[in-house]
Amino acid sequence: MISEGGITGDKNSSKKMQNPGMGALGNDYKKEQNERKRAENLLRLSEIKIQALTEAIPDLIFRINREGIYLDYKAAGSDLFHQADSIIGKNNREITPPDFADLIDAKIKLTLDTGEMQYFEYQLPIPLKGLCSYEARLVPNGPDEVLAIVRDVTGNKLTGEALIESNLNQRAIMDSISDGLLLINKDGTIIDSNEANAKFYGFSTESIRGKNLFDFFPSSYKPNREELLKVVFEKGKALESESFFHDRWFEYAVHPVADASGIINKAVINARDVTHQKNLISELETALKENRESSGFLENLINSIPDVIGIQDNKHQIIRYNKAGYEFLNTSPEEIRGKKCFHLIDRDQECELCATSISYRTKKPAHIERYFPEKQLWLDIRSYPILDNEGEIRLVIEHLRDITHIKAIEVALRKSEERYKELFNSSAGGILIGSQEGVIIQVNSTFAEMTGFAPEFLIGKHISESIFTEESLKAFPFRFDLLKQGKTVTSERTIITADNRLLQVEMHTHILPDGTYQSIYHDITERKRAEEEINRQNEALRKINLEKDKFFSIIAHDLRSPFTSFLGLTELMAEEIDSMPREEVRFIANELKKSASNLYNLLENLLEWSMVQRNMKPFSPQKINLRSVARQSTETLREAATSKQIRVTLDIPEAITVMVDKPMLDTIFRNLFSNAVKFTAKGGSVTISAGETLNGNIEIKINDSGIGIPETMIGTIFNISGKHNRPGTSGEPSTGLGLLLCKEFVEKNGGKIGVKSTVGKGSCFYFTLPRG
């Protein structure tokens, strides 16, 4: 188990001993057993708390020393390189490949040498899992060991690769189609295009995006924009028509595209160049109508068409097919005379949906797509009626094209899109896809759930708009320049969710083959909290160590110095008292008194500081008279001021009362007044004053005309780590511990303490207390 002090021992390692006997020995042993049991219970409670903390973090956590030996870890065997046994005590090189072991050793050394967290990614072949991807962070945990926080990101990597592969497949299918394909929005702005369509307009697929479709039509021919918007986007119906521009004839179909909520914001346009067919049919009609061409010309004309061309009379009976038609139907002219087209596919009645039947009924061209299971193929069927002078049908020309391959591509495209959507929305990470300019195009369901924003709210917005905090954008600005160079940009930002929560995320952004960018987001809020908790604990340990070092320094140096002086003087008196003059004995006695008094004050401060650190100092605030306490607290120290001829002034109004713990206030006055006298030369002055502040508190000031405090000391004068134990103007010793106690007690009573000082002119220590 990982704990602040290291690896805890076996909970069952402490065995019960046999009772060694009766009487006093037995009672002592029983008491010892009870104390040991209590200690074991406290240890178990600590282990349970620490285990709850580590198990709450989803990542794998290891403690590793500088030599690469695992001291402890939080991970299951199936997660940890598939190790069946514990790895505690093993070297990193015993369980990982050499190259990876070299990497870990180098990262551990760099972490410990610099004291900074190291982040890196790597892959390892794991038994029964294959090649797995991991993210790792190494955090210093003392001078010779690190905490390794590892996350398995294999699923995210595979999802990203699958999405890219799906995009590539989709693009390949689109670009393999010879017809023009366009994706537009309600305004006619082109969102995407295949290569055939972009090439016709003289653009690349990247540069045509963002342009308006209606701008490409000449002024002589403009499709009815309002009708298209009304039929497709409002009624949700497909629209089929034809147009003539750039000296070409095109048949196009516009299909509405609804999003997950059923709202139609886009449409797909499929355009086909039918100029060749139009010309052939026009020539055929001209030849039949004016009878200016020979039968040989007509025969060669219709036989040169690779698609199936059939001619039916006004009774729906077949007159003939072209060469391609006979080959396709595997029949001859003799076998088809007098038959209807459905007879040729072994049917006894007309098809439910038939293009020629539509033309017979409407006397207009008709177009359908039909699947014929008898031949396992899809046909694009078009019929063109030829009317006589009275407007009645003379002939119907039927045009059939095998579109089985195109339908297979459409099915593959649809499956690819479905697979893409499934992968896109099932990704463990939130995903945004945007344009090269940073406008959001697509949002997966994971990101929507993560942030609370509906996809329709985000789509169309710029990535920098209303999602991230300003501070995170300033810390990690968007690097579209690096993305355009093909680099993957990793950054950490804070998202403001729909319910105003702050969500910390890690972003991995890269450019897709079609020029758009993809960002994958991982929620790292818990990881950040864990890192902050680790840093907080490290900082707390650092402060504790500083206080411990200061405490030992005081005991080792400042406590020993008074004893040294005290012992030296008593030794001198013990050896020389019989021969000492009376005045010398009196001097030594005064020095002994001074050393004993200083030693007493030091021990008293140490005791109070120790009680504060252990939260054992009683705290009982009460309403007290400030002037009375100030006089009583400083009375015993007046003798030191008198001996240095220092004038002491007490300027506190009699009516002022404060709500404060009296023993703590005594300590504050005693230390601040003692310091003022100690660092004021003979003939100087000390003034204690008080008054009410603007916010109703009481501010107390202790001014002296002493030697002052250097500016370098003021910043840390209330900090135990500072060095402030300089001697007074008459050589009085000092530890600096008194000021630390003053700060602790003032803040405990709800006030603040500060100091102003000028070297050579004196100091003013001031603090506030609540009014009583």
Secondary structure, 3 states (H helix, E strand, C coil): CEECCEECCCCCCCCCCCCCCCHHHHHHHHHHHHHHHHHHHHHHHHHHHHHHHHHCCCCEEEEEECCCEEEEEECCCCCCCCCCCCCCCCEHHHHCCHHHHHHHHHHHHHHHHHCCCEEEEEEEEECCCEEEEEEEEEEECCCCEEEEEEEECHHHHHHHHHHHHHHHHHHHHHHHCCCEEEEEECCCEEEEECHHHHHHCCCCHHHHCCCEHHHHCCCCCCCCHHHHHHHHHHCCCCEEEEEEECCEEEEEEEEEEECCCCCEEEEEEEEEECHHHHHHHHHHHHHHHHCCCCHHHHHHHHHCCCCEEEEEECCCCEEEECHHHHHHHCCCHHHHCCCCHHHHHCCCCCCCCCHHHHHHHHCCCEEEEEEECCCCEEEEEEEEEEECCCCCEEEEEEEEEECHHHHHHHHHHHHHHHHHHHHHHHCCCEEEEECCCCEEEEECHHHHHHHCCCHHHHCCCECCCCCECHHHHHHCCCCHHHHHCCCCEEEEEEEECCCCCEEEEEEEEEECCCCCEEEEEEECHHHHHHHHHHHHHHHHHHHHHHHHHHHHHHHHHHCHHHHHHHHHHHHHHHHHHHHCCHHHHHHHHHHHHHHHHHHHHHHHHHHHHHHHHCCCCCCCCEEEEHHHHHHHHHHCCHHHHHHCCCEEEEECCCCCEEEECHHHHHHHHHHHHHHHHHCCCCCCEEEEEEEECCCCCEEEEEEECCCCCCHHHHCCCCCCCCCCCCCCCCCCCCCCHHHHHHHHHHHHCCCCEEEEEECCCEEEEEEEECEC
